[in-house]
Amino acid sequence: MARRRHRPPVPPRLPRPPPETSGPRPRHGIHRAPLLQLLGCRHGRVLFFDRSLLQIMVWDPATGYRRSVAVPPQFNGKEICVFNGAVLCAASDEGHVHGDCHSSPFQVILIGIHTDDNRALASIYSSVYSSETRTWGGLISTVGIQYTNMYDISAMTSPATLVGDSLYWLFDWYKDGMLIFDLDSQSLVNIEMPDLRYYDSTSFQIIPTNDSTSSIRLAILEYQKFEMWERKVDCYGVTGRVLQEAFQMDTILGVGHMGGRDNLILGYDEDDHVIYVRTLIGVCMIQLETMQFKNLGKDNFTTTHYYPYRSFYTAGISLPLHYQKTRNLERIKLYFVLG
């Protein structure tokens, strides 16, 4: 199957709204970049949060379709402030392949923090939107592990990682822990991260293990040293971390000096098991199973986050005219880059 790559402008220019949307339309279009927050991409859809209208917007770049939905009334910025979220396909039919999800139902998981600064530990909330029922579920909550105010806990700028039936978010500082949303039990929990105080200038990313247990590993990048730690529970029920793998990027990739303090994990591709690392020589795609890599160069990568997007469609199906004119392809891969 032919495959082509496309890089949209930064921030990505959105298509004209289709006939069907939910909620009021902006009077001046949707190109208000400072007010649109990109939360994530998954299963052929992109999730934005509009802070001015208090709406989430789910967009399918392949078809041009979008749906805008008002967030739950509690997420109004006065009681609960939105600070992250995720979108995923909700198709349950046998044989469904994620990516060809243009007409499939979807879910949005919205994450927020209570704005009451007087609490000893902040409360974290989530709510799930179903495109099938067009409604939000009830509030699901947990308690932060150390926060004293909303400004500390809102430092979660990286997108979620889907492993098995759970979504994982990492805060920007390891002491703030890891947030986990279980899609099956519809539960939310905030757990502690490993002690990284002895690491200098680190970045980290949740990735799955190589087996089929839906377990996770924590990838840690310090300068050119790359480590992968797995969470283990011993016979006494005590949770710990075990170092599974460690390597020097410049040595294993055979490319010489790749920089130091400014090296940064920009993102992770759940489909291809590829991690994206900013280095002195450019942004490198590293396939974690084969350790093959590709240097994407330095242009258009003055950024801290990278959002891989993938979609495809079955050849011969009827697609909207907007798609036929602009993206007459069988497989699409986009890179959303935000600074």
N, C-alpha and C positions, 0 to 999 in steps of 0.2 A: 504494500500500500504506500503510495507517495506520501512524503512528509515534508512540509515546509515550515520555516520558522518566521515569526513576525514579531517585531518589537514596536509597540505603540509609543506615542509621545509620552512624556512625563509631565504632569499626571495624565493617565489615559483619557482620551477624548471619548465621551459616551455617545451612543447613537440617539437619534430622535426617538422620543417615547412612542411605543406602540399604542394602539387604541385602548387596550385594557391595562389600567393601573388601578391601584387601591390608594385612596387618600387624595388630598388636594394637590394640584400641580403647582410648581413654582411659577410666579408671574414672569420671571426673567430666565426661564430655562433651567438647566441643571449644571451649568458650568461654573459653579461657585467653588473652585478648588479649595479655598481655605476652610469651607464649612463641610466638605465631604471627607469623611475618614474611611479609608480602605481598611477593612477588618480581615479579609481573607478570601481565598479562592479554593474551590473544591468541586469535583464532580461536574465540571463544565459551567459552573456559576461563580459569580463574583459578588461579594457582600460589601456594601457601603453603609455608613451611618451618617445621616444628615443632621448635624447638630442644631441648625437653625429651625428646621421643621419638626425635629424629634421623630424622624422616620428612618427605618431601615429600607434599603433598596437592594433587591436581588436582580442581577443583570446577567443575561446569557449573551456573551459577545458573538457567538456563532449565529444566532438568529436575530439579534437585536432586541429581543423581548426583555422587558423589565417589569418588576412589580414593586411598588412602594407601599409600605405599611406603617402606620403609626405605632410607635413602641407602646408597651403597657403604660397606663397613666402614672404608675409609681416611678417609672424611669424618666421623670420630668426634669432631672437636674437639680431639683430642690430637695426631693426626698431620697432618690437613688440616682446616681450619675453613671451613665453608660461609659465603660472604658474598654470593652473588647467584645468579640462575638465570633461565631462561626456559622457556615452554611454547609449543608451536606444533602445528598440525595436520600429520599425516603422510600425509594422503590423496593418492594419486597418480593416481586415476581421472580420465579426461578429462571436462572440464565441471564438475568439483567447484567449488563456490563456498564460500569460507571464511566461516564464521559459522554455516552450517547443518551443523555438524560434530559433532553430538551423538553419533552412532554411529561416527564416523570414528576411526582410530587417531591417536595423538598422540605427540610426543616431548617430553622434558624435558632441557634442558641445564643441568647444575649446575656452578657455579663455586666453587672453593675456593682457599685460600692455605695453604702449608705453615707449620706453627707453630714451626719451628726458628728462633729468633732469632739464631743464630750464623752464619747464611749472609750473605755479602756482598750478594747479590741474592736476593730471595725467589722461590720457584717458585710459579707459578700453575697450577692443575689444573682440568680439566673432565672430566665423564663424561656420557654420553647414555643416557637411559632410553627404551626402546621399549615402548609399551603392547601392541603385537602379540606380542612375545616375552616380555613381562613381565620383562625383564632389563636390567641396566646394562651398558654397554660398558666397554672398558678405559680406563685413565687416559690423558688427553691433556694435555701440559704445555708450558709456555713459561716464560721467565724475565722477571721484572719489569725495567723500565728503570732504576730508581734506588733501590728500596726496601731498607731495612735491617732491618725487622721487620714482623710481621703486622699491627700496629696502624696503621701508615701505609697499607698497601695495602688494608685492609678498608674504607677510606672510599670505598665505591662504593655509594651509597644509591639511585641512580636506576635505573629499569628499562632493559632492553635495547631497542634499536631494530632492527627487521628491515628491511633494505634488500637487495633481490635475494635471494641465497642466503647472506647473512651476517648475523650478529647483532653489534651494536656496543654496547659499554658505555663510558660516560665516568666517570672517577673524579671525586671531588669537588674535586680540585685539579689544574689543567691540567698541572703538571709530572709528574704520575703517569701521563700518557699515555692511550691509548685501547686497549681490549681488543676483539679481533675473533675471532669463531668462525665459520669457514667450514663451512657445513652439507654441502657437496658433498665437500670433501677431508677433513672431520672434523679440522681443524687449528685451533690456537689461537695467537695472536700478540699481543704488546703493543707498540704503536708510539708514537712521540712525538707530542705535540700542538703546535700553533703556540705561539710565545712570546707569552704574554698579560701579561707583566710590566708593560706600559705601560697596561693597562686597569685601571680602578678599579671595584670592586664589581660583578663580572661574574657571569653565569650562562650556560650554553651547552647546546646540544642538537644531536644528530646528526639530519639530515633528508636525504631523497633529493634528487637533482637533478631538474630538470623533464623530462629526456630519458628514454630507455629503456635507459640504459647500466648501470644499477644502481650508479652512482657516488653518492658522498655529499657533503654540504655540512655545514659547521659553522656553526650559528646562534649568534651571540654577542649578548647583551643587556647593554648598559652604560647605566645610568640609563634614558633614553628612546631611546637610539640602538640600532638593530637592524641587525646586519651578517650577511651570509651569505658564507662563504668556501668555495671548492672546492679539493680536493686535485688537483694536476696533476703530471705527470711530463714533464720537458722532453726534448729530443732527446739529451741526454747521460745520461739516466737519473736525473737529480736530482729529487727530490720537493720540491715547494713548494706554497704556497697562493696562490690568486688571489681577490681580493675581487670577488664577482659582483654584489652588491647591498647597498645601505645606505640606510636611511631613518630619520627621526625618527617614532616611533610617534604622538606627539600631533599632528604635522602631517599625516601621510598618513591617519590615521583621523579627523581633524577634530574632536577632542574636547577640545582644550585641555590644560592641565597634567595629567599622569598620574602624578606622583610622581617619585622619583629613586633614591636609594641602595637603597631597600627593594624596588624592582621585581625580579621573579624569574620565570624560566621554570619553571613547575610541571610541565609534561608535554607530550607530543606524541601526537596521534591519527594512527596510521599509515593508517587507512582513509580519513579525510576530509582529510588533509594540513592539520590544524588544530593550532596551537600555543596553549598556555594560559599566560597571563602574569598574575602578580599585580601590580596597580598601585594607586595611591592611590585611584582611583575604583571599584575592584573587580577581580574576576578576569575578564579578557577572553579570549574565543575569537577567534583571528585566523586566517582562512582564507588561507594563504600564496599561493595562486594568484590569488585575486580581491581580496585585501586587504579583504574584508568582515569585520566583527567584530560580536560580541555581548557585552554586559556581563552576566555572570552574577551580579553583586552581590558583597557582602562576606561574607554569612552562610555559615557552615560551610566557610570557606576559610582558616582560620588554620593553614596547612599548608605543607609544603615539597615535597610530591610529589602528583601527580595521575595516576590510572590509568584511562584510558578503557577501557570494555568494550562490546563489541557482539555481539549474537547475533540470529538469526532462525530461523524454521522454516517449512517448507512447509505451507500451509493444508490441513487435512484429515487430517494424519498423526496416528497414535495416540501420545499423550504420557502420561507417568506421571500418576497421580491427583493427586499433590502439585502438579504444574505446572498441571493443569486448574483446580484450586481457587484457586491464588494468582496465576497469570500467564497469563490467557487472552488473549494478545496474539500478533500476527503478527511484530512486530519489537520488540526490547528494547534499550534502551541504558541502561547504568548508569555511575555515576561513583564510583569508589572513591577516597576521599580519606583520606590518612594524614598525621598531624602528626608 
